[in-house]
Amino acid sequence: YAFIAAGAVVTKDVPDYALMSGVPAKQTGWMSRHGQKLEFADDGTAVCPESKFKYSLVDSGGVGTVRCLDVGEDEQLPAEHRVGTKSYRQWSKKD
């Protein structure tokens, strides 16, 4: 579940759910399984704006680890979450 920007050059291991960009690639954020940027609250939790799945960020010695709290890492997504419900244009509109 890592996301690598076009043109990025990955030179080391990438954490799950990390958003990587640049040359060499550096982590610039976190993404959900549905490709939505995650914004973590002070308590280390975030909610995907599309699926509403909850995620947890644990910082262990300066190395972040993100886990989905609603679906196990090796489990398939529930059928209702396997296909997106909104187009890119709907997500990209600024409120």
PyMOL commands that place a pseudoatom at each C-alpha (Angstrom):
pseudoatom trace, name=CA, resn=TYR, resi=1, chain=A, elem=C, hetatm=0, pos=[0.000, 0.000, 0.000]
pseudoatom trace, name=CA, resn=ALA, resi=2, chain=A, elem=C, hetatm=0, pos=[2.833, 2.457, -0.683]
pseudoatom trace, name=CA, resn=PHE, resi=3, chain=A, elem=C, hetatm=0, pos=[2.359, 5.289, -3.186]
pseudoatom trace, name=CA, resn=ILE, resi=4, chain=A, elem=C, hetatm=0, pos=[5.294, 6.380, -5.350]
pseudoatom trace, name=CA, resn=ALA, resi=5, chain=A, elem=C, hetatm=0, pos=[5.073, 9.622, -7.364]
pseudoatom trace, name=CA, resn=ALA, resi=6, chain=A, elem=C, hetatm=0, pos=[5.857, 9.498, -11.078]
pseudoatom trace, name=CA, resn=GLY, resi=7, chain=A, elem=C, hetatm=0, pos=[9.556, 10.049, -11.662]
pseudoatom trace, name=CA, resn=ALA, resi=8, chain=A, elem=C, hetatm=0, pos=[10.531, 9.325, -8.058]
pseudoatom trace, name=CA, resn=VAL, resi=9, chain=A, elem=C, hetatm=0, pos=[13.694, 7.287, -7.552]
pseudoatom trace, name=CA, resn=VAL, resi=10, chain=A, elem=C, hetatm=0, pos=[13.302, 4.864, -4.651]
pseudoatom trace, name=CA, resn=THR, resi=11, chain=A, elem=C, hetatm=0, pos=[16.646, 3.963, -3.063]
pseudoatom trace, name=CA, resn=LYS, resi=12, chain=A, elem=C, hetatm=0, pos=[15.526, 2.286, 0.174]
pseudoatom trace, name=CA, resn=ASP, resi=13, chain=A, elem=C, hetatm=0, pos=[12.632, 0.391, 1.729]
pseudoatom trace, name=CA, resn=VAL, resi=14, chain=A, elem=C, hetatm=0, pos=[9.295, 2.218, 1.773]
pseudoatom trace, name=CA, resn=PRO, resi=15, chain=A, elem=C, hetatm=0, pos=[6.872, 1.917, 4.728]
pseudoatom trace, name=CA, resn=ASP, resi=16, chain=A, elem=C, hetatm=0, pos=[3.297, 0.741, 4.159]
pseudoatom trace, name=CA, resn=TYR, resi=17, chain=A, elem=C, hetatm=0, pos=[0.929, 3.593, 3.232]
pseudoatom trace, name=CA, resn=ALA, resi=18, chain=A, elem=C, hetatm=0, pos=[3.830, 6.039, 2.661]
pseudoatom trace, name=CA, resn=LEU, resi=19, chain=A, elem=C, hetatm=0, pos=[3.628, 8.708, -0.057]
pseudoatom trace, name=CA, resn=MET, resi=20, chain=A, elem=C, hetatm=0, pos=[7.058, 9.055, -1.678]
pseudoatom trace, name=CA, resn=SER, resi=21, chain=A, elem=C, hetatm=0, pos=[8.241, 11.667, -4.177]
pseudoatom trace, name=CA, resn=GLY, resi=22, chain=A, elem=C, hetatm=0, pos=[11.435, 13.244, -5.475]
pseudoatom trace, name=CA, resn=VAL, resi=23, chain=A, elem=C, hetatm=0, pos=[14.925, 12.191, -6.528]
pseudoatom trace, name=CA, resn=PRO, resi=24, chain=A, elem=C, hetatm=0, pos=[15.918, 10.435, -4.387]
pseudoatom trace, name=CA, resn=ALA, resi=25, chain=A, elem=C, hetatm=0, pos=[12.429, 9.640, -3.079]
pseudoatom trace, name=CA, resn=LYS, resi=26, chain=A, elem=C, hetatm=0, pos=[11.543, 11.064, 0.327]
pseudoatom trace, name=CA, resn=GLN, resi=27, chain=A, elem=C, hetatm=0, pos=[8.380, 10.485, 2.292]
pseudoatom trace, name=CA, resn=THR, resi=28, chain=A, elem=C, hetatm=0, pos=[5.979, 13.407, 1.965]
pseudoatom trace, name=CA, resn=GLY, resi=29, chain=A, elem=C, hetatm=0, pos=[2.898, 11.997, 3.688]
pseudoatom trace, name=CA, resn=TRP, resi=30, chain=A, elem=C, hetatm=0, pos=[0.620, 9.033, 4.205]
pseudoatom trace, name=CA, resn=MET, resi=31, chain=A, elem=C, hetatm=0, pos=[-2.106, 7.579, 1.955]
pseudoatom trace, name=CA, resn=SER, resi=32, chain=A, elem=C, hetatm=0, pos=[-5.091, 5.304, 2.599]
pseudoatom trace, name=CA, resn=ARG, resi=33, chain=A, elem=C, hetatm=0, pos=[-5.797, 2.074, 0.734]
pseudoatom trace, name=CA, resn=HIS, resi=34, chain=A, elem=C, hetatm=0, pos=[-8.149, 4.101, -1.448]
pseudoatom trace, name=CA, resn=GLY, resi=35, chain=A, elem=C, hetatm=0, pos=[-5.483, 6.602, -2.487]
pseudoatom trace, name=CA, resn=GLN, resi=36, chain=A, elem=C, hetatm=0, pos=[-6.656, 9.439, -0.263]
pseudoatom trace, name=CA, resn=LYS, resi=37, chain=A, elem=C, hetatm=0, pos=[-4.168, 11.533, 1.690]
pseudoatom trace, name=CA, resn=LEU, resi=38, chain=A, elem=C, hetatm=0, pos=[-4.407, 10.859, 5.422]
pseudoatom trace, name=CA, resn=GLU, resi=39, chain=A, elem=C, hetatm=0, pos=[-4.332, 13.750, 7.904]
pseudoatom trace, name=CA, resn=PHE, resi=40, chain=A, elem=C, hetatm=0, pos=[-3.494, 12.463, 11.375]
pseudoatom trace, name=CA, resn=ALA, resi=41, chain=A, elem=C, hetatm=0, pos=[-4.934, 14.038, 14.534]
pseudoatom trace, name=CA, resn=ASP, resi=42, chain=A, elem=C, hetatm=0, pos=[-2.857, 14.597, 17.661]
pseudoatom trace, name=CA, resn=ASP, resi=43, chain=A, elem=C, hetatm=0, pos=[-3.956, 11.188, 18.975]
pseudoatom trace, name=CA, resn=GLY, resi=44, chain=A, elem=C, hetatm=0, pos=[-2.330, 9.472, 15.956]
pseudoatom trace, name=CA, resn=THR, resi=45, chain=A, elem=C, hetatm=0, pos=[-5.547, 8.515, 14.168]
pseudoatom trace, name=CA, resn=ALA, resi=46, chain=A, elem=C, hetatm=0, pos=[-6.876, 9.427, 10.738]
pseudoatom trace, name=CA, resn=VAL, resi=47, chain=A, elem=C, hetatm=0, pos=[-10.003, 8.603, 8.739]
pseudoatom trace, name=CA, resn=CYS, resi=48, chain=A, elem=C, hetatm=0, pos=[-9.976, 8.005, 4.987]
pseudoatom trace, name=CA, resn=PRO, resi=49, chain=A, elem=C, hetatm=0, pos=[-12.373, 10.550, 3.442]
pseudoatom trace, name=CA, resn=GLU, resi=50, chain=A, elem=C, hetatm=0, pos=[-13.583, 7.996, 0.883]
pseudoatom trace, name=CA, resn=SER, resi=51, chain=A, elem=C, hetatm=0, pos=[-13.897, 4.661, 2.710]
pseudoatom trace, name=CA, resn=LYS, resi=52, chain=A, elem=C, hetatm=0, pos=[-14.184, 6.024, 6.267]
pseudoatom trace, name=CA, resn=PHE, resi=53, chain=A, elem=C, hetatm=0, pos=[-11.656, 3.382, 7.381]
pseudoatom trace, name=CA, resn=LYS, resi=54, chain=A, elem=C, hetatm=0, pos=[-9.676, 4.411, 10.450]
pseudoatom trace, name=CA, resn=TYR, resi=55, chain=A, elem=C, hetatm=0, pos=[-5.860, 4.390, 10.471]
pseudoatom trace, name=CA, resn=SER, resi=56, chain=A, elem=C, hetatm=0, pos=[-3.360, 4.552, 13.303]
pseudoatom trace, name=CA, resn=LEU, resi=57, chain=A, elem=C, hetatm=0, pos=[0.103, 6.163, 13.170]
pseudoatom trace, name=CA, resn=VAL, resi=58, chain=A, elem=C, hetatm=0, pos=[2.688, 4.913, 15.628]
pseudoatom trace, name=CA, resn=ASP, resi=59, chain=A, elem=C, hetatm=0, pos=[6.033, 6.692, 15.782]
pseudoatom trace, name=CA, resn=SER, resi=60, chain=A, elem=C, hetatm=0, pos=[8.704, 4.332, 17.001]
pseudoatom trace, name=CA, resn=GLY, resi=61, chain=A, elem=C, hetatm=0, pos=[12.090, 5.986, 17.288]
pseudoatom trace, name=CA, resn=GLY, resi=62, chain=A, elem=C, hetatm=0, pos=[11.463, 8.439, 14.462]
pseudoatom trace, name=CA, resn=VAL, resi=63, chain=A, elem=C, hetatm=0, pos=[10.156, 5.749, 12.104]
pseudoatom trace, name=CA, resn=GLY, resi=64, chain=A, elem=C, hetatm=0, pos=[6.411, 5.955, 11.519]
pseudoatom trace, name=CA, resn=THR, resi=65, chain=A, elem=C, hetatm=0, pos=[4.199, 2.926, 11.039]
pseudoatom trace, name=CA, resn=VAL, resi=66, chain=A, elem=C, hetatm=0, pos=[0.614, 3.164, 9.789]
pseudoatom trace, name=CA, resn=ARG, resi=67, chain=A, elem=C, hetatm=0, pos=[-1.985, 0.424, 10.155]
pseudoatom trace, name=CA, resn=CYS, resi=68, chain=A, elem=C, hetatm=0, pos=[-5.595, 0.192, 9.060]
pseudoatom trace, name=CA, resn=LEU, resi=69, chain=A, elem=C, hetatm=0, pos=[-7.779, -0.437, 12.122]
pseudoatom trace, name=CA, resn=ASP, resi=70, chain=A, elem=C, hetatm=0, pos=[-10.879, -1.645, 10.250]
pseudoatom trace, name=CA, resn=VAL, resi=71, chain=A, elem=C, hetatm=0, pos=[-9.495, -4.313, 7.910]
pseudoatom trace, name=CA, resn=GLY, resi=72, chain=A, elem=C, hetatm=0, pos=[-6.527, -6.596, 8.529]
pseudoatom trace, name=CA, resn=GLU, resi=73, chain=A, elem=C, hetatm=0, pos=[-3.447, -6.088, 6.377]
pseudoatom trace, name=CA, resn=ASP, resi=74, chain=A, elem=C, hetatm=0, pos=[-3.859, -9.472, 4.671]
pseudoatom trace, name=CA, resn=GLU, resi=75, chain=A, elem=C, hetatm=0, pos=[-7.654, -9.337, 4.338]
pseudoatom trace, name=CA, resn=GLN, resi=76, chain=A, elem=C, hetatm=0, pos=[-9.475, -8.390, 1.152]
pseudoatom trace, name=CA, resn=LEU, resi=77, chain=A, elem=C, hetatm=0, pos=[-11.480, -5.205, 1.208]
pseudoatom trace, name=CA, resn=PRO, resi=78, chain=A, elem=C, hetatm=0, pos=[-15.218, -5.690, 1.756]
pseudoatom trace, name=CA, resn=ALA, resi=79, chain=A, elem=C, hetatm=0, pos=[-17.098, -5.807, -1.576]
pseudoatom trace, name=CA, resn=GLU, resi=80, chain=A, elem=C, hetatm=0, pos=[-18.648, -2.354, -1.059]
pseudoatom trace, name=CA, resn=HIS, resi=81, chain=A, elem=C, hetatm=0, pos=[-15.146, -0.827, -0.738]
pseudoatom trace, name=CA, resn=ARG, resi=82, chain=A, elem=C, hetatm=0, pos=[-13.400, -2.509, -3.676]
pseudoatom trace, name=CA, resn=VAL, resi=83, chain=A, elem=C, hetatm=0, pos=[-14.469, 0.123, -6.204]
pseudoatom trace, name=CA, resn=GLY, resi=84, chain=A, elem=C, hetatm=0, pos=[-14.425, 3.874, -5.640]
pseudoatom trace, name=CA, resn=THR, resi=85, chain=A, elem=C, hetatm=0, pos=[-17.719, 5.717, -5.463]
pseudoatom trace, name=CA, resn=LYS, resi=86, chain=A, elem=C, hetatm=0, pos=[-16.584, 9.158, -6.623]
pseudoatom trace, name=CA, resn=SER, resi=87, chain=A, elem=C, hetatm=0, pos=[-14.749, 10.325, -9.701]
pseudoatom trace, name=CA, resn=TYR, resi=88, chain=A, elem=C, hetatm=0, pos=[-11.422, 12.165, -9.532]
pseudoatom trace, name=CA, resn=ARG, resi=89, chain=A, elem=C, hetatm=0, pos=[-13.222, 15.397, -10.448]
pseudoatom trace, name=CA, resn=GLN, resi=90, chain=A, elem=C, hetatm=0, pos=[-15.509, 15.058, -7.443]
pseudoatom trace, name=CA, resn=TRP, resi=91, chain=A, elem=C, hetatm=0, pos=[-12.524, 14.520, -5.107]
pseudoatom trace, name=CA, resn=SER, resi=92, chain=A, elem=C, hetatm=0, pos=[-10.451, 17.297, -6.632]
pseudoatom trace, name=CA, resn=LYS, resi=93, chain=A, elem=C, hetatm=0, pos=[-13.084, 20.047, -6.207]
pseudoatom trace, name=CA, resn=LYS, resi=94, chain=A, elem=C, hetatm=0, pos=[-12.108, 22.652, -3.657]
pseudoatom trace, name=CA, resn=ASP, resi=95, chain=A, elem=C, hetatm=0, pos=[-14.810, 23.536, -1.135]
for i in range(1, 95): cmd.bond("trace and resi %d" % i, "trace and resi %d" % (i + 1))
show_as sticks, trace
zoom trace
